[in-house]
Amino acid sequence: MKKANLVLYNGTVITMNPAAPFASAVAIKGERIAWVGDQADVNPWIGKDTQTIDLKGACVYPGFIDTHANIIYTGVVSSYLQLLGKSKHEILEEVPVLYTIVNGKIRYKL
């Protein structure tokens, strides 16, 4: 058996599996969870290059992703000017009230 890259143990793993809702260890190979179970059974997954992390009772939520996007804040931010990657002149075209061009030179009204 190929050994895991990472083993988390001594914690509470929320599996989201109604048949086995909790575990105490997880073995991860690459970017995938390879095994979930009792920490007493995790040793076969541990090799000389396996990183092991003692969770010290902490919880693990596999696959839980919190984008932390507040819907109102996200809407407000999306209404802002999108200036990333734009040149100075392109930015100024987005905000024409803040400048004028006199004799080919930009004059700011700030």
N, C-alpha and C positions, 0 to 999 in steps of 0.2 A: 504494500500500500504506500502511495506517495504521501509524504508527511505534509502537514499544514504549514502555511507561512505564519499564521497567527492563531493563538489559542487564548481565549478569554475564559477565566474560571473563577470560582468562588463568588458568584453573583446570582442575581435573579434575572433569567432570560425570559422575556415575554415572547412566546412563540407565535401567538395568534392562531394556534392550532387547537380547536376545542377538545380534541382527544388527548392532548398533552400541552396544556396552557403554559406550563413553567418548566424551565430547565436550569441547570447551574453552570453549564459550560458550553462553549461554541468553538468549533474548529473552522478556520477559514483558509481556503486554498485560492490563491490569486485574488480575485474580486468577488468570489462566491462563497456562501456558507456551505461547507461540505458536510458538517455534522453538528447536531444539537443534542445534548443529553446531560446525564449526571456527571459531575466532575470526577467521580470514581472511575468512569469509563473513558476518560479523555486521553490517557497516556499513549495509546497506540498512534495517535495523531501527532505527537510531539517528537520532533527529531532534533538533531544538533543545531540546525539553522532556524528552528521555529522560535518566533518571538512569543513569549508567554506574558500575559498580564493578569495579575491578581486583582479582581474587581473589588475586593474587600467589601462585599455585600451590595455593591452598586447595581443598578438595573441596566439592562440592555434591551433596546427595542429594535430588533432587526427590521430594516426597510423603512423605518420611521424617518420621514423627511419633513422638516418644518421650514417652509420657505419664509415664514414670518412676514408675509405680505398682508398688510392691512389694506382692505379693499378701497377705502376712501383715500388713504395716503398714496396708494399706487395710482389711483386716478389722477390725483393732483400732480404727482411727479411726472406722469406721462403727458401732462399738458405743458410742461416746461419746454423751453427751447432745446432742441437737440443739436448741440454744438460739437460733440466729440468728432474729431477727425476733420473738421472744417478749417479752411484757411481764414485768416483775419478778414479778408474781404467778404467771404461767404458768411461769416458771423455777422458782420456789419449789415449785410443784406437782410439778415433775419431781424435786426433791430434798427430800422432806418431812422427812427426818431432820435437816436442818440448821436448821430453824426451827419456831417455834410462833406461833400468833396469840393474843394476849392482849388482850382489850378492843378488838378490831378493829385492833390494831397488830402488826406483824411483830416478833418477838423472835428473834434469831439465836442458834444454839447453837454457833457457831464458836469 
